[in-house]
Amino acid sequence: MTMSMAASHAKGKFATDNIFDANAAAVKAAVQFGKDKVTNATIGALLDDNEVLVCLPTVEKVLRNLPVEELINYAPIAGLPDYLDAVIDLAVDIHRPEAYIKAIATSGGSGVIHHTIWNYTEIGDTVLTTDWFWGPYRVLCQDALRKLDTFTMFDEQQHFNMVSFQEKVTALLAKQDSLVIILNSPAHNPTGYSLSDAEWAQVLNLCKEIAQDKSKKIILDVDIAYLDFAGEKAASRSFMKQFGGLPENILVILGYSMSKSFTAYGQRVGAMIGVSSSKDVIDEFVNINQYSSRATWSNINRGAMRMLATIYKDKSLLAQVDAERNRGYQMIQERAGIFTREAKAANLKMLPFFGGYFLTIPVNNPAAVCDKLHEDNIFAVPLAQGIRIAVCAVTSRKITGMAAAVAKAKAAVD
């Protein structure tokens, strides 16, 4: 028997990550065959057409010019107050819901998910999300001794599957009194799908109907990590207005991240934004999540928070960041457009893409298709039901012809 010193709930933990494994294979191939001959569609970061990691120039300038004290000093556990005010405004823009709204700084968007699971579910509870989802959702649930269940994301018309959503929500709330629902929209990872305002209305109508039973609680965790790569600013946020005036037993938590919006991936700064019709619920939200921050990472990166707050306060700097980010958005949309047109020509089915960093092709044997693509030095990420293409990281030159290669690999495996 293998010796173990771990507690019973920790024994056997072993994290494997398809994304980092696929990227490692691509890096190895680039060394062997040359970078120009390898297409690395695994990286969840924005690369320019020279395959260089993008940092928005104004973000870099402001960060580098901060006083050293702002870079090395501690920050308040809850986050810098002007940072928290700024992220709320940046998240909702002109579509601020009529509700009590407060924010807590987190260690990236992952920190939002962690705190939501830990503080709004009981041990052993089940969290619900779509069947296409970011893999760490499951890891975060399991590490907190919770379970993750899914509903079918798309119906036959490739729209949000309200029937499957309703069935799963109803079934889970028959077993437990509180339910955390994680919905990653707009610009969903890995598909690039965004719920329409009408689909959000359907989601919220169901939640309001269930909330008539005051013994039931619904926590809607809206993962908006890719919000600023989802399209025009106001239009991509219009659904948020619907979060006003909800029953007090529905809490909305917006998961904001600086990783994509400010190209600050490794700075690990985000915020959880609570939206409720109840002041008591929001006061509790601030207290319990600040407590959990102290119990996990303590406080987060002061310099990155100060950088965002500085940019937000100076409207000329903010306009520059918006313009620089928009150029990155347009670059991704161009790449996705090439793939989408060529996929149609190759009769390759893909899931609906609206924006964000990724698009997805459903396949029967994802690992085998990815292995077949390796023969052409193309590297993508195998998912449970398909393969993920990081259009954020593949140049227009390299993405040209990629859909045909995927179709060929899929046909060979099928």
C-alpha positions as CSV (number, residue, x, y, z in Angstrom):
1,M,0.0,0.0,0.0
2,T,1.3,3.5,-0.9
3,M,2.1,5.6,2.1
4,S,-0.1,8.7,2.4
5,M,0.0,11.6,4.9
6,A,-3.1,13.3,3.4
7,A,-6.4,13.8,5.0
8,S,-9.2,11.6,3.7
9,H,-10.8,14.4,1.6
10,A,-7.4,15.1,0.0
11,K,-6.2,11.6,-0.9
12,G,-5.9,10.8,-4.5
13,K,-6.0,14.4,-5.8
14,F,-4.1,14.8,-9.0
15,A,-4.7,17.7,-11.3
16,T,-4.3,17.0,-15.1
17,D,-5.0,19.9,-17.4
18,N,-5.8,19.2,-21.1
19,I,-5.0,22.9,-22.0
20,F,-1.5,23.0,-20.5
21,D,-0.8,19.5,-21.8
22,A,-1.8,20.4,-25.3
23,N,0.2,23.6,-25.2
24,A,3.3,21.7,-24.0
25,A,3.0,19.4,-27.0
26,A,2.7,22.4,-29.3
27,V,5.8,24.0,-27.8
28,K,7.8,20.8,-28.2
29,A,6.7,20.6,-31.8
30,A,7.8,24.2,-32.4
31,V,11.3,23.4,-31.1
32,Q,11.5,20.3,-33.3
33,F,10.0,21.7,-36.6
34,G,10.2,25.4,-36.2
35,K,7.6,27.9,-34.9
36,D,6.5,28.9,-38.4
37,K,5.4,25.3,-39.2
38,V,3.3,24.8,-36.0
39,T,-0.2,26.1,-35.3
40,N,-0.7,26.4,-31.6
41,A,-4.5,26.9,-31.0
42,T,-4.3,26.0,-27.3
43,I,-3.4,29.2,-25.6
44,G,-6.1,31.2,-23.8
45,A,-4.3,34.5,-24.3
46,L,-4.3,37.2,-27.0
47,L,-1.4,36.9,-29.4
48,D,-0.7,39.4,-32.2
49,D,0.0,38.4,-35.9
50,N,3.6,37.9,-34.9
51,E,2.5,35.4,-32.3
52,V,3.7,37.8,-29.5
53,L,1.6,38.1,-26.3
54,V,-0.4,41.3,-26.4
55,C,-0.3,43.8,-23.6
56,L,-2.5,46.8,-24.2
57,P,0.1,49.7,-24.5
58,T,-1.7,52.1,-22.2
59,V,-2.1,49.3,-19.5
60,E,1.7,48.7,-19.7
61,K,2.5,52.4,-19.5
62,V,0.3,53.1,-16.5
63,L,1.5,50.0,-14.6
64,R,5.1,50.8,-15.2
65,N,4.7,54.4,-14.0
66,L,3.0,53.6,-10.7
67,P,5.0,54.5,-7.6
68,V,6.9,51.6,-6.3
69,E,4.9,51.7,-3.1
70,E,1.7,51.0,-5.1
71,L,3.4,47.9,-6.6
72,I,4.7,46.4,-3.4
73,N,2.4,47.5,-0.6
74,Y,-0.4,45.4,0.9
75,A,-4.0,46.1,-0.2
76,P,-7.2,46.0,1.9
77,I,-8.6,42.5,2.1
78,A,-11.8,43.6,0.3
79,G,-9.8,45.5,-2.4
80,L,-9.0,49.1,-3.0
81,P,-12.2,51.1,-2.6
82,D,-11.7,53.0,-5.9
83,Y,-10.9,49.8,-7.7
84,L,-14.2,48.3,-6.4
85,D,-16.2,51.3,-7.6
86,A,-14.5,51.2,-10.9
87,V,-15.0,47.5,-11.6
88,I,-18.8,47.8,-10.9
89,D,-19.0,50.7,-13.4
90,L,-16.8,48.9,-16.0
91,A,-18.9,45.7,-15.7
92,V,-22.4,47.1,-16.0
93,D,-21.7,50.4,-17.9
94,I,-25.0,52.1,-18.7
95,H,-27.0,49.0,-17.8
96,R,-26.7,49.2,-14.0
97,P,-29.6,47.3,-12.5
98,E,-31.9,48.8,-9.9
99,A,-30.5,46.9,-7.0
100,Y,-28.0,47.0,-4.1
101,I,-24.6,46.3,-5.7
102,K,-21.2,45.8,-3.9
103,A,-17.9,44.2,-5.0
104,I,-15.1,42.2,-3.4
105,A,-11.7,41.9,-5.0
106,T,-10.7,38.3,-5.9
107,S,-7.8,36.4,-7.2
108,G,-8.9,36.5,-10.8
109,G,-12.2,35.1,-12.1
110,S,-11.3,31.8,-10.5
111,G,-11.5,33.4,-7.1
112,V,-15.1,34.4,-7.8
113,I,-16.1,30.8,-8.6
114,H,-14.3,29.6,-5.5
115,H,-16.0,31.9,-3.1
116,T,-19.4,31.4,-4.6
117,I,-19.2,27.7,-4.3
118,W,-17.7,27.8,-0.8
119,N,-20.1,30.4,0.6
120,Y,-23.4,29.6,-1.1
121,T,-23.6,25.8,-1.2
122,E,-23.6,23.2,1.5
123,I,-21.0,20.4,1.6
124,G,-22.2,17.7,-0.7
125,D,-24.5,20.0,-2.7
126,T,-24.5,20.1,-6.5
127,V,-23.6,23.1,-8.6
128,L,-25.2,23.4,-12.1
129,T,-23.6,24.7,-15.3
130,T,-23.8,24.0,-19.1
131,D,-22.5,20.8,-20.6
132,W,-19.9,22.8,-22.5
133,F,-17.9,24.4,-19.7
134,W,-14.4,25.5,-18.6
135,G,-12.9,22.4,-16.9
136,P,-11.7,24.1,-13.7
137,Y,-15.4,24.5,-12.7
138,R,-15.4,20.8,-11.8
139,V,-12.1,21.0,-10.0
140,L,-13.3,24.0,-7.9
141,C,-16.4,22.1,-7.0
142,Q,-14.7,18.8,-6.1
143,D,-12.0,20.5,-4.1
144,A,-14.7,22.1,-2.0
145,L,-16.4,18.7,-1.5
146,R,-19.3,19.7,-3.9
147,K,-20.5,18.1,-7.1
148,L,-21.0,19.6,-10.6
149,D,-23.9,18.7,-12.8
150,T,-24.7,20.0,-16.3
151,F,-27.6,20.6,-18.6
152,T,-27.6,20.5,-22.4
153,M,-26.6,24.0,-23.5
154,F,-27.9,24.0,-27.1
155,D,-31.2,22.8,-28.6
156,E,-31.6,21.5,-32.1
157,Q,-31.6,25.1,-33.5
158,Q,-28.4,25.9,-31.7
159,H,-30.1,28.2,-29.3
160,F,-29.9,28.1,-25.5
161,N,-31.7,25.0,-24.4
162,M,-34.3,26.4,-22.0
163,V,-36.1,23.0,-21.7
164,S,-33.0,21.2,-20.4
165,F,-32.1,24.1,-18.1
166,Q,-35.6,24.1,-16.5
167,E,-35.5,20.3,-16.0
168,K,-32.2,20.3,-14.3
169,V,-32.9,23.4,-12.1
170,T,-36.2,21.9,-11.0
171,A,-34.7,18.5,-10.3
172,L,-31.8,19.9,-8.2
173,L,-34.0,22.2,-6.2
174,A,-36.2,19.3,-5.3
175,K,-33.2,17.8,-3.6
176,Q,-31.5,20.8,-2.1
177,D,-32.8,24.2,-0.8
178,S,-30.1,26.3,-2.4
179,L,-28.6,26.1,-6.0
180,V,-25.6,27.8,-7.5
181,I,-25.9,28.1,-11.3
182,I,-22.8,29.1,-13.2
183,L,-23.6,30.7,-16.6
184,N,-20.6,31.9,-18.6
185,S,-22.0,34.6,-20.9
186,P,-21.3,36.6,-23.0
187,A,-18.6,35.1,-25.1
188,H,-18.8,31.7,-23.5
189,N,-15.6,29.6,-23.0
190,P,-15.3,27.3,-25.0
191,T,-17.9,28.0,-27.6
192,G,-18.1,31.8,-28.0
193,Y,-21.8,31.8,-27.5
194,S,-23.7,34.7,-25.9
195,L,-27.2,34.4,-24.5
196,S,-29.6,36.9,-26.0
197,D,-31.6,39.4,-23.9
198,A,-34.6,37.3,-24.6
199,E,-32.9,34.1,-23.4
200,W,-31.8,35.9,-20.2
201,A,-35.4,36.9,-19.7
202,Q,-36.4,33.2,-19.9
203,V,-33.7,32.2,-17.4
204,L,-34.8,34.9,-15.0
205,N,-38.5,34.2,-15.4
206,L,-37.8,30.6,-14.4
207,C,-35.8,31.7,-11.4
208,K,-38.5,34.1,-10.3
209,E,-41.1,31.4,-10.6
210,I,-39.1,29.1,-8.4
211,A,-38.3,31.9,-6.0
212,Q,-42.0,32.1,-5.1
213,D,-41.1,29.3,-2.7
214,K,-39.3,31.3,-0.1
215,S,-37.5,28.2,1.2
216,K,-35.6,28.0,-2.0
217,K,-32.5,30.1,-2.9
218,I,-30.9,30.7,-6.3
219,I,-27.5,32.1,-6.7
220,L,-26.8,33.0,-10.3
221,D,-23.0,33.2,-10.9
222,V,-22.6,35.0,-14.2
223,D,-19.0,34.4,-15.4
224,I,-18.3,37.6,-17.5
225,A,-14.5,36.9,-17.9
226,Y,-14.7,37.6,-21.7
227,L,-17.2,40.5,-21.5
228,D,-14.9,43.0,-23.2
229,F,-14.3,40.7,-26.1
230,A,-18.0,40.0,-26.7
231,G,-18.9,42.9,-28.9
232,E,-20.0,46.5,-28.6
233,K,-19.8,47.7,-25.0
234,A,-23.3,48.7,-24.3
235,A,-25.0,46.0,-26.4
236,S,-22.9,43.2,-24.7
237,R,-24.1,44.4,-21.3
238,S,-27.7,45.1,-22.0
239,F,-28.9,41.9,-20.3
240,M,-27.6,43.2,-16.9
241,K,-30.5,45.6,-16.5
242,Q,-32.7,42.6,-16.0
243,F,-30.9,41.8,-12.7
244,G,-32.8,44.6,-11.0
245,G,-35.9,44.1,-8.9
246,L,-35.4,40.3,-8.5
247,P,-36.9,38.5,-5.4
248,E,-34.6,38.7,-2.4
249,N,-34.0,34.9,-2.5
250,I,-32.2,35.3,-5.9
251,L,-28.6,36.6,-5.7
252,V,-26.7,37.5,-8.8
253,I,-22.9,37.4,-8.7
254,L,-21.0,38.8,-11.6
255,G,-17.5,37.4,-12.0
256,Y,-15.3,40.1,-13.4
257,S,-11.7,39.5,-14.5
258,M,-8.8,41.8,-15.5
259,S,-7.1,38.9,-17.2
260,K,-8.6,39.5,-20.6
261,S,-10.1,43.0,-20.3
262,F,-6.8,44.5,-19.3
263,T,-4.4,41.8,-20.7
264,A,-3.3,41.2,-17.1
265,Y,-3.5,37.4,-17.0
266,G,-0.7,36.7,-14.5
267,Q,-1.6,39.6,-12.2
268,R,-4.5,37.5,-11.0
269,V,-7.0,40.3,-10.2
270,G,-10.8,40.1,-10.5
271,A,-13.9,40.9,-8.6
272,M,-17.1,39.4,-7.5
273,I,-20.0,41.8,-7.9
274,G,-23.1,41.1,-5.8
275,V,-26.5,42.2,-7.1
276,S,-29.6,41.9,-4.9
277,S,-32.8,43.6,-4.1
278,S,-32.0,43.0,-0.4
279,K,-29.5,45.3,1.5
280,D,-29.1,42.5,4.1
281,V,-28.1,40.0,1.4
282,I,-25.5,42.4,0.0
283,D,-24.1,43.3,3.5
284,E,-23.8,39.6,4.1
285,F,-22.2,39.1,0.7
286,V,-19.4,41.6,1.6
287,N,-18.8,40.2,5.0
288,I,-18.6,36.5,4.2
289,N,-16.6,36.8,1.0
290,Q,-14.1,39.2,2.6
291,Y,-13.8,36.6,5.4
292,S,-13.1,33.9,2.8
293,S,-10.5,36.0,1.1
294,R,-8.7,36.4,4.4
295,A,-8.8,32.6,4.8
296,T,-7.4,31.9,1.3
297,W,-5.2,34.4,-0.5
298,S,-5.5,37.2,2.2
299,N,-5.2,40.2,-0.2
300,I,-4.5,40.5,-3.9
301,N,-2.2,42.5,-6.2
302,R,-2.4,46.1,-5.2
303,G,-0.5,47.4,-8.3
304,A,-3.0,45.9,-10.8
305,M,-5.9,47.3,-8.8
306,R,-4.3,50.7,-8.7
307,M,-3.6,50.6,-12.4
308,L,-7.2,49.9,-13.3
309,A,-8.5,52.6,-10.9
310,T,-6.0,55.1,-12.4
311,I,-7.1,54.3,-15.9
312,Y,-10.8,54.5,-15.0
313,K,-10.5,57.9,-13.4
314,D,-8.8,59.4,-16.5
315,K,-11.3,59.3,-19.3
316,S,-8.6,59.9,-21.9
317,L,-6.7,56.9,-20.7
318,L,-9.8,54.8,-20.5
319,A,-10.7,55.8,-24.1
320,Q,-7.2,54.7,-25.2
321,V,-7.6,51.3,-23.5
322,D,-11.0,50.8,-25.1
323,A,-9.6,51.6,-28.5
324,E,-6.5,49.3,-28.0
325,R,-8.7,46.5,-26.8
326,N,-11.1,47.0,-29.7
327,R,-8.2,46.4,-32.1
328,G,-7.6,43.1,-30.4
329,Y,-11.3,42.2,-30.6
330,Q,-11.4,43.0,-34.3
331,M,-8.3,40.9,-34.8
332,I,-10.0,37.9,-33.1
333,Q,-13.2,38.4,-35.1
334,E,-11.3,38.4,-38.3
335,R,-9.6,35.1,-37.5
336,A,-12.9,33.6,-36.4
337,G,-14.5,34.8,-39.6
338,I,-11.9,33.0,-41.7
339,F,-12.5,29.8,-39.7
340,T,-16.3,30.1,-39.8
341,R,-16.4,30.7,-43.6
342,E,-14.0,27.8,-44.3
343,A,-15.8,25.5,-41.9
344,K,-19.0,26.1,-43.8
345,A,-17.2,25.4,-47.1
346,A,-15.8,22.2,-45.6
347,N,-19.2,21.1,-44.2
348,L,-17.7,21.2,-40.7
349,K,-20.2,21.7,-38.0
350,M,-19.2,24.2,-35.3
351,L,-21.0,25.6,-32.3
352,P,-22.4,29.1,-32.6
353,F,-19.7,31.7,-32.1
354,F,-20.4,35.4,-31.2
355,G,-17.2,36.5,-29.6
356,G,-14.5,35.8,-27.0
357,Y,-11.3,33.9,-27.3
358,F,-12.5,30.4,-28.4
359,L,-14.7,28.5,-30.8
360,T,-15.6,24.8,-30.6
361,I,-16.2,21.9,-33.0
362,P,-18.2,19.0,-31.7
363,V,-16.6,15.6,-32.6
364,N,-17.2,12.1,-31.4
365,N,-13.6,11.3,-30.4
366,P,-11.9,14.6,-29.4
367,A,-8.5,13.1,-28.3
368,A,-8.2,11.1,-31.5
369,V,-9.0,14.1,-33.7
370,C,-6.5,16.2,-31.9
371,D,-3.9,13.5,-32.2
372,K,-4.6,13.3,-36.0
373,L,-4.2,17.1,-36.2
374,H,-0.7,16.7,-34.7
375,E,0.3,15.1,-38.0
376,D,-0.2,18.5,-39.6
377,N,1.5,20.2,-36.6
378,I,-1.9,21.7,-35.5
379,F,-2.6,21.7,-31.8
380,A,-6.0,22.2,-30.2
381,V,-7.6,21.3,-26.9
382,P,-9.7,18.1,-26.6
383,L,-12.8,18.6,-24.6
384,A,-15.4,16.0,-23.5
385,Q,-17.5,16.4,-26.6
386,G,-15.4,18.3,-29.1
387,I,-12.2,20.3,-29.7
388,R,-11.5,23.9,-28.7
389,I,-9.7,26.3,-31.0
390,A,-8.1,29.4,-29.5
391,V,-8.7,32.0,-32.2
392,C,-7.2,34.5,-29.8
393,A,-3.8,33.0,-30.4
394,V,-3.7,31.8,-34.0
395,T,-2.7,34.3,-36.7
396,S,-4.9,34.9,-39.7
397,R,-2.3,33.3,-41.9
398,K,-2.2,30.2,-39.8
399,I,-5.9,29.9,-39.3
400,T,-6.4,29.9,-43.1
401,G,-6.9,26.3,-44.1
402,M,-7.3,25.1,-40.5
403,A,-11.0,24.3,-40.8
404,A,-10.3,22.0,-43.7
405,A,-7.6,20.3,-41.8
406,V,-10.0,19.7,-38.8
407,A,-12.7,18.4,-41.2
408,K,-10.1,16.0,-42.7
409,A,-8.9,14.8,-39.3
410,K,-12.5,14.4,-38.1
411,A,-13.4,12.3,-41.2
412,A,-10.3,10.1,-40.7
413,V,-11.2,9.4,-37.1
414,D,-14.9,8.9,-37.7
